[in-house]
Each structure stands twice: as C-alpha cells, then as structure tokens.
Amino acid sequence: MTEPINKKKTDNRLLLKYAGLGTQLLIGLAAAVYIGLQIDKWIDLTTPVAVWLLPLLFIAIVIYKIIKDTSAKK
C-alpha cells in the first residue's frame, strides 16, 4: 500500500527542516567560541570564562529548541 500524499509531504518538510541542523550547529558553535575569545580579550581575563560559557549556552538553547520542536503537541 502507498502512503497518503499529505503524510509524505509532512515527512519531507520535517526532513528538510532538520537537514541543515549539523551545519548550523557547527557554525553557531564556531561563532560562539570566536565571540567568547573576543570578549575574554576585551575584558583581559586570564581564565577564558566567556569562551566556555557562550558555547555551552548555545548548546543548551539548541537542545531545548530541538526538544520543544519534536515533542508531541498536547
């Protein structure tokens, strides 16, 4: 049996929505590290605080968004 056309379109939309997620994650992490380095240099810290906190914050936000988007709607 074949699947209904509407279900196939929905599946393709979900696939396309998350297809570039890996690239977006890598670019976002690189940007967070770069901005963290610049903040640490600007504040003149010996311990790299921002270079650790910004990527961790970015990862937490991305994980939250993925869980929120993929959880079952009530």
N, C-alpha and C positions, 0 to 999 in steps of 0.2 A: 504494500500500500504506500501511497505517497503522502507526504505531509501537506497540510493546508498551506496555501501561499502566504497567508498572514503570519503564521508561525515562522516560516522560513525568513521572511523579511525582518521580523523581530530578532531572530537569532543572528542574522547578518549585521544588523545595527549594533547589537551588543559586541560582536566580534570587532567591528570597525572602531567602536568606541574605545576599546582597550588594546587595540593593535599597536599603537604607538606608546603605550604606557612605559615600556622599558627605556625607550629613548628619552622620554620626558623626565623619567626618574633620574637618569644619569646626568642630563643637562641641568636639572634642578639641583642635584647634589653638587655638581661642579660649581654652579653659581653660588650656592650657599657657602661652600668652602672658600671660594675666592672673596666673597663679601666678608666672611669671617676673618680671613687673613688681612684684608684692608682695614677692618675695624680694629683688630689687635695691633696693627702697625700704627694706626692713627692715635689710639689710646696709649700706645707704647707699653704694652703689657709683656712681662717676661713669660708668663704662663698663657698659652693660647686658649683663652676661655671661649671667645666667640667662634673660633674655628671648630670647636667641638659642639657648642650649643646650637648654632644655626642648622647644621646638617641633621642633628638629632630632632630638632623641632620640625624641620621639613619632612623627615621620615614619619614622624608621629602624625602630622597633618595628612600626609598621603595615605597612610594606613587607615586613619579614621574615615577619610573620604571614600576609600575603596569599600570598607565595611558598610558604610552608610548607603552607598550606591548599590551594592549587591545583596543587601539583606532583604528579606521578604517584607513586602509592604503590608501593613495591617489595615 
